[in-house]
Amino acid sequence: MTSIKKENFCEHDVKKLENICQQNYSKISVEVGAKHVHLPQTGSMYNWEAEDKDPVLDTEPVKGMQSGDLFKNANIDQIHKTGKQAQRGCEESSDNWTQRKLSSGRSLKMGNTKLSSKDTETDGQVASCNSQKLKSCNSVSLTGEQEEGDVVPESPLSDAGCDACISDLGGPGKLSKCQSSSGDSPAFEKESEPESPMDVDNSKNSCHGSEADEETSQFLDEREDINMSKSINKSFRIQYGDAELESRKSRFSAKGCESFEEIDNSVKEDSLHTKSPGISPTLSSECKGAKQSVKRDSKITSHFMRIPKVEEKSRKEKCEFKPQRPGRKIPKYMPPPLPTNKKWFGTPIEEMRRMPMCGARLPHLRPSANHTVTVRVDLLREGEVPKPFPTHYKDLWDNKHVKMPCSEQNLYPVEDENGDRTAGSRWELIQTALLNKFTCSHDLKEAILRYNIAYSKKWDFTALTEFCEKVLEDAEAQHLFQSILPDMVKLALCLPSICTQPIPLLKQKMNHSITMSQEQIASFLANAFFCTFPRRNAKMKSEYSSYPDINFNRLFEGRSPRKPEKLKTLFCYFRRVTEKKPTGLVTFTRQCLQEFPDWERSQKKLSRLHVTYEGTIESNGQGMLQVDFANRFVGGGVTGAGLVQEEIRFLINPELIVSRLITEVLDHNECLIITGTEQYSEYTGYAETYRWARSHEDKTPRDEWQRRYTEIVAIDAFHFRRFLDQFGPEKIRRELNKAYCGFSRPNVPPQHLSAIATGNWGCGAFGGDSRLKALIQILAAAEAGRDVVYFTFGDVELMRDIYSMHTFLCEKGQTIGDIYRLLLRYYNEECRSCSTSGPDVKLYSFMYNTIESYADSTDDDDEEKGLCFED
């Protein structure tokens, strides 16, 4: 860096100035360090799909901390602004001190500078102060964890204690714990601890993980002022040189230091922030903020602007292709300011269409070539358990139907009296094993392995054993073995009398629906628990290798702290359905589209939008089409170690798990629609902090087919290993088509379609850009004739960005085709030739400025237009 010649200053004055500035800097830095611990990190993205956690966040939150407490009547932007003002004061003092040292003739190096003993001492005070505050914050968080342990929750095995528990836990579906996301998660197929947010098992389906909800790239959250600071910095270098830049940089210190520091550390530091669906960050996120502050202020050079190297500058200039007429400056558009205290923007959620109010009357339920109905439709009555159809069991053992445990073709090698091996009925062996009395988890394990002897040395029952012996109280364990498990055995063994019709497999390229009763589903799930389904355990390539796991054996293995909470949630379901038979129906529909919109020529305008940082899809999206951020193997790691958005939904609505029995892996033009499932549990937390909270009584009304008005669509996002890949034309088209497949209902008029309740689809382990994905879903919904209700899961900044962009596009009269072509242009100009990991110009900034410059250039020649919207 530049070295400044010594000016004619008095040595006495120089030393005096140094001492004064150094003391002021130390004082201000310590004060800011002390305050920063208690400032919430607004503008961060609280990740709803996160698996690899920061150690600081791996603690329980303080008891009773809910979204209402933290966000209620809070002017978040002002809080953040106050913190930044304090920090700006610190940085300005630092720059003044630096400037005077430069003037006194001291040579300063911007990167690897050896600090004087005074500098080091001052820095140590700042770090020490912040470190003490951080320890204090951690101790508070741990105290909260201890207090939470004193609460006696409702048992999943009985209704006792429910009233006492409700007062201590949050509302239904609310999350009370924050998680951190890792930036470089392997494929959704491979997330979680060693692998994926789904599973830790290395079986054939270990890749079955679900899409993590909210993990964002380190390149998403840079502000407009960062780019502004960089451009100012460049212009100073050109006009005045390095020395002049040093003397003028204090004017831009607060923003400039921040911008260069973020760029410098974007690869080294995990820039993903905590988030929980429907809840604000807890103290653990504040601790993380404190930790980052200590790390950032640990060097005195952190307070100075890092001037890019010449090679970095030239590399970035290669990446930035900005067509611009010589002498004409492209205007930088800034969206109008929004109120700082609003929790939502857009159309009021009460005005959005919901079922049943917007729905058309259903036709009479009857089976057809593309709709299998497994009950007597003529005897269907409200409040009555549906009768199976046909009356007697009919079996089909082929590659088009589920191979049932009770099939006569389900044979098992057995030895006769003479020691000869013959083929016996596996169903008879299953009945004999399960009808034995269970007194402990070992008895259950032995029973399951009797008809799965090939896996006796492979399957691990550690999680089940520890759940029964260490997690459950003695009375609960006794109730489990004496009441719930025997009732589950009866439910499983009734399969041939409850499920009498062959169940077709929903294979790829099929458009087919299956409607079955909740009782039939309960029998299927009981058999899945006891691992009775044949041909579904092979880990190598087999006839079912393109299907998800259905047997629960992987749920019983390992020592993951997630497993006990999963088992609590599922036992709550089994207790409920064995105590009182459910009376409704559920429909599973595989939809495969062959024709998609011509996105580039679409003339449709955007539909209405409601966007909020509060609430959850399942709690606030009732009556809407609710999006499951799915893995292509539906259900992800629900039967393994996975515990993010998709797995949690499958646990609290366990009837969704049956889709894994019948649904082949989804192709790019396919989705799965499930209508009528019931919610049986409420929960708190997410991933490692997930906790079963209490039993849930679902009050959702039923339609004419006796299905709950709960429609869930499973759409799997593409997994991007490189951030820039998702901006390619073919990838944008793929995601648009996938979302459109899930949102579209051919032959249904738009006025009868409910709004879509969605969020940060594909933005977790799959590496999606949340702002791009929001835009893609808005375009697909508009093309399908639906409104959008978008949940950002605690991310206030994302809420404001999405609303501002939607409003801007609507005001400018942009069509779907206009916006699609703008996305293609962004790729061509900012991404295709970019040699860095992410473009310097963010998507929304590019869209704002390009549309605005096009509007300004409408009076110019056609050859000089900034954007061509016509073919």
Disulfide bonds with the S-S distance in Angstrom:
Cys137-Cys287 2.08
